[in-house]
Amino acid sequence: MHREVALASAFAALADAGIGRLDETEYAHTLALRCRDLLAVDEAAALLADDRLRVQALAATADTARELTTLQADTVEGPAVESLRSAMCSGSADLRHESRWAAFTASALNTGFTSAHTLPLCGNGQVVGALLLLRHGEGSLADTDRAIGQALADTAAATVLSRRTLGSAQQLAGQLQTALHTRVTIEQAKGVLATRLGSDLESAFEVMRSFARRTRRRLAGVAQDVIDDAPSVRHLATAEAPRRGRQQQPRPYSDAS
């Protein structure tokens, strides 16, 4: 019964990561801790990657597990990296007889781990990370442990993906709001300056744009100064508005018929 309660707590913690921006390193640490406590493993680590499989965050339950995960990220080799690439489970039941991942295997054995197993973090067909499960003894993961570990990994993947999607949407909304505010500011400044110059809106815009280019300032900043009647731009109100097109010169008067 105790394990059922612990499982429910783990899934709740991974599914509800709070509000605001997700701290992916802290979240990876929570995932690693829950796996170590629930599965028949000695230490665990979790890494999260972006859509190009570049590691963005990693955390572990012990320094040795962290070092092994960092080694894989640095060398781009090891069972966790293999899970990232293949979206499948990987690992070795006995690293003493493992010919793959030379650097990882040697380091794992030197730090007392004899077996290593990895599970991918996948959601909506996208891999967002991998779990590294380490044991001092040899042997494969029990089917129950593998199933629970994969369920935890899937829950974590769904949370990470949803929060990243939300973050991207919020970022886009912020960019659009900034662009709209900038546009409104410039349009308002055009009207203010056109009134001061006694010109049309486009001529006023050209005066502001030319000044922004000469002074290497952002046009939105110049526009805001025009609205605020800042001293730095007051001379623009006395500038000669650029002529739009070439004006036709009047023909000389002649009595000739």
Protein Blocks (a to p, Z undefined) as FASTA:
>chain_A
ZZmmmmmmmmmmmmmgoeajddfklmmmmmmmmmmmmmccfbdcdddddfkopafbdcdf
bfklmmmmmmmmmnopajklmmmmnopaeddfblklccghkllmmmmmmnopabdcdddd
deehiafbdcddddfbgcdddfklmmmmmmmmmmmmmmmmmmmmmmmmmmmmmmmmmmmm
mmmmmmmmmmmmmmmnopafklmmmmmmmmmmmnopafklmmmmmmnopaklmmmmmpcc
ddedjadddddddfbZZ
